Amino acid sequence: MTAAEISRIAGVTRATVSNWRRRHGDFPAPSGGTDSSPLYDLEEVRGWLASRGQHTAATPSGELRTLLRLREPAGVGTSDLLLLVLAAARRPAELTGLLALADADLVKQANDAAAEVADVVPDTEPVRFTTADTAVLRALLLCVRDEGAQTALSVLAERELEDSAASGAYRTPEPLANLLALLLPGTPARVLDPACGSGALLAAAARRGARELYGQDALPVQARRSAVSLLLAAPEAAVTVRAGDSLRTDAFPGLAADAVLCNPPYGDRDWGHDELAYDPRWAYGVPPRAEPELAWAQHALAHLTPGGHSVLLLPPAVASRASGRRVRAELVRGGALRAVIALPPGASVPLHIGLQIWVLQRPEPGGPERKSVLFVDTASDAASGTGPGAATGTAAGTASGTAPGTAPAAGRGGTAPASHTRSGSRSATVDWARITERALGAWRAFTESPDTFEGEPGVAHAAGVLDLLDDQVDLTPARLVRASRAGLAPAALAAETGAARRHLAEAAKSLARTAGYEDWSPAGATAREWRTATASDLARGGALTLLRTAPDAARGRTDSGTGGSGGTGAPEARPVLTAPDIAAGSGPTGDPAGLRGGATAPVIATGDVLVRAVAGGGGPMARVAGEEDAGALLGPHVHLFRPDPARLDAWFLAGFLGAEENIAGASTGSTVLAVNPGRLRVPLLPLEEQRRYGEAFRHVHELRAEARRADRLAEETARLLSGGLTGGQLLPGGGPSRGRDTTAGDVPHKTRSRGSQSAR
């Protein structure tokens, strides 16, 4: 094991381990590795720690992760352990007794239990646990007992994916999986996911009442993981999962499902274009080589019963690429495409791209004619930061902008490049409640009465089939719903614009009041000089406590499902406060699924000072946690300073910790500037003087918040005014009277006569 792993199991820093090596002659000698990266024997290290009364601080999932890293290549197989997770989850009352067994008895019980469930997990080898595997077996059973089967499952899948060429697998975020499942009308009983990944979409379908779940994935580890996960999450459903490439080797050729849910791999040009050129699934045209997503869309339609629905998550380029125009046209003309819903960037990997949801329906012979397609843009408010949330001064969301073109290529089975999965700090603030409300509201109203659906200008619009079948067949929702605003009545737009202007005026007055704070005075002829201490010094003196989420929470390439989080209770029930939340001034918006099971995520309390761990970008570097933040988990890339209120004022601390020159002095790196929290410096002042500074810093915080709110409202007001002028609903002040039809070349008679006389 490495020095980093020793620090993790001992619950100390790596610097402490280095000190142990230098100061204690009986510290275990390296058993391998190099001089710069030595490796140590796990049992020797544990014995040394025990001799010093240093008990392990690793969580059960962390212990399991360490033992899996140390196992020999010819040791216990992950497939066997996946089976054991399932068997152990079905016998929760027996786990404590199993852990107390002797090694030989434990191995026999584990072999028997795993063999009993071997037939339900695809591509597993015969179970052959030996006494050499007992350490891993005990760690696994302890993890299932104390942190849950899903946590153990994620650790196992994570380990096998690290050894796979297709790294970077990720789980579809649970709110997004739920939205895709909710878009299925009724309660479909039989649901298929042909690129099931970790099984998140099928689990969401099971929560909707599906009783037959079918999944296939090209990565065997993902197929096995999905099978076990679904058997745990939906014990009453019939689960069938197979490994293999669904496009090339369909495991369910005769299956007619009530619904298909799918988050297929994007941008994969090696999807079998040449060998599948004459495949009968291409009822709407042969997908071009550069359009694998249209192959997945037709594969889904081929597996539906007549009238059944499919919901797919696709990159935005599928709606507009020239190469896919003919297939898009046939999907629209044939009535198979029912809706396209745009999501804001940050909703799912790749985080920098606003993905789209396509809702398809297999036409019924003799069924109704489909005259229109629904388009919804849920990204409009999230991208601009406007809407009701902005009017009340809360951030509806931030986004980095939608990149044109195709999303980066992803591996089979719902995988994506690891560089994207590690970009949690770039994730936009996503208001899932608002997105879900808008998407479902428009979809349900449209399905109830497609011919009379009126939509919502700027958000939802039902476009006629004939209007879509032009030279481009561009199905981008933002283009179509923005164009639909021209149909809004002038009086309605004028009322909306008037309300926006009133909100802006109120925000401007509030900003002026905040900016008018006059309790500032010059320090004298020269700037005040400070006697300072570092945050490390203050922590050693007990004036504050410095906390941060363990690195395991941010380093993984797979999600943790619903794994536990080192002493934080149930992380799935808590939001996560992220670095972008601090920069945007929003409440906690992070996904708890992004915290791995072995992570130690502190729970935020009112009065904590939160500092972004990476310098740069827009927005403040620090803030004081308010009541809306209390109870949230601390996300990765955020430092938490918990001051002793009898010695440090929170606002005073936040103001100086987040100062530009302080951050610069405590940062290291060239491209990415990482903030060393212990090096941040704080002036040593009496508490009463700290409070005076703290009050001033609080006013600065309010000024920044009011400025953000006014900026959002100004953008929204300008957008409404500009759209009303160009759309013909609003007239400029001082212009021709209402109702007069004049053009740039039509000049009133009297004005023209006076002009002629002047010319003469």
SULRACOR-V346916 format. One record per backbone hydrogen bond with DSSP energy under -1.0 kcal/mol. NH is the residue of the N-H (numbers start at 1). CO is the residue of the C=O. Records with the same first field share a line. If there is no record, write none. Layout:
# SULRACOR-V346916
NH=CO ; CO
This chain:
# SULRACOR-V346916
6=2
7=3
8=4
9=5
10=6
11=7
12=7
17=13
18=14
19=15
20=16
21=17
22=18
23=19
24=20
27=24
31=39
32=39
34=37
39=32
40=1
45=41
46=42
47=43
48=44
49=45
50=46
51=47
53=50
54=49
57=9
63=59
64=60
65=61
66=62
67=63
68=64
69=65
70=66
75=72
81=77
82=78
83=79
84=80
85=81
86=82
87=83
88=84
89=85
90=86
91=88
94=91
98=94
99=95
101=98
106=102
107=103
108=104
109=105
110=106
111=107
112=108
113=109
114=110
115=111
116=112
120=117
133=130
134=131
137=133
138=134
139=135
140=136
141=137
142=138
143=139
144=140
145=141
146=142
147=143
152=148
153=149
154=150
155=151
156=152
157=153
158=154
159=155
160=156
161=157
162=158
164=161
167=165
177=173
178=174
179=175
180=176
181=177
182=178
183=179
184=181
191=212
192=259
193=214
196=216
199=196
203=199
204=200
205=201
206=202
207=203
209=206
210=205
211=189
212=189
213=238
214=191
215=240
216=193
217=242
223=219
224=220
225=221
226=222
227=223
228=224
229=225
230=226
231=227
232=228
233=229
234=230
237=234
238=211
240=213
242=215
244=217
249=245
255=252
257=303
258=190
259=190
260=309
261=192
262=311
276=272
277=274
279=276
282=279
283=281
285=282
291=288
296=292
297=293
298=294
299=295
300=296
301=297
302=298
304=301
305=257
307=362
308=305
309=258
310=360
311=260
312=358
313=262
314=356
318=315
319=316
320=317
321=317
325=322
328=324
329=325
330=326
331=327
332=328
333=329
334=330
335=332
336=331
337=331
338=359
339=359
340=374
341=357
342=376
343=355
347=344
353=350
355=353
356=314
357=341
358=312
359=339
360=310
361=336
362=308
367=364
373=463
374=338
375=461
376=340
377=459
378=342
383=379
384=380
385=381
386=381
391=387
392=388
393=390
394=389
410=266
415=411
416=168
420=417
421=417
422=418
423=420
426=423
427=424
432=430
435=431
436=432
437=433
438=434
439=435
440=436
441=437
442=438
443=439
444=440
445=441
446=442
447=443
448=444
449=445
456=460
458=481
459=456
460=456
461=375
463=373
465=371
468=464
469=465
470=468
475=319
480=476
481=477
482=478
483=479
484=480
485=482
486=483
487=484
488=485
493=489
494=490
495=491
496=492
497=493
498=494
499=495
500=496
501=497
502=498
503=499
504=500
505=501
506=502
507=503
508=504
509=505
510=506
511=507
512=508
513=509
514=510
515=511
516=512
517=514
520=518
533=682
535=680
536=678
538=534
539=535
540=536
541=537
542=539
543=538
545=642
547=640
550=600
553=550
554=551
555=551
560=593
563=560
568=565
573=570
574=571
576=590
577=633
582=578
583=579
584=580
585=581
586=581
590=576
594=591
595=592
599=596
604=632
607=625
608=605
609=641
610=623
611=639
612=621
613=637
615=673
623=610
625=608
629=626
630=626
631=604
632=629
633=575
634=602
635=577
639=611
640=547
641=609
642=545
644=543
647=644
648=644
653=649
654=650
655=651
656=652
657=653
658=654
663=659
664=660
665=661
666=662
668=674
674=668
675=613
676=666
679=676
682=533
684=531
690=686
691=687
692=688
693=689
694=690
695=691
696=692
697=693
698=694
699=695
700=696
701=697
702=698
703=699
704=700
705=701
706=702
707=703
708=704
709=705
710=706
711=707
712=708
713=709
714=710
715=711
716=712
717=713
718=714
719=715
720=716
721=717
722=718
723=719
724=720
725=721
726=722
727=723
729=724
730=724
735=732
740=737
742=740
746=743
752=748
753=749
754=750
755=751
756=752
757=753
758=754
759=755
760=756
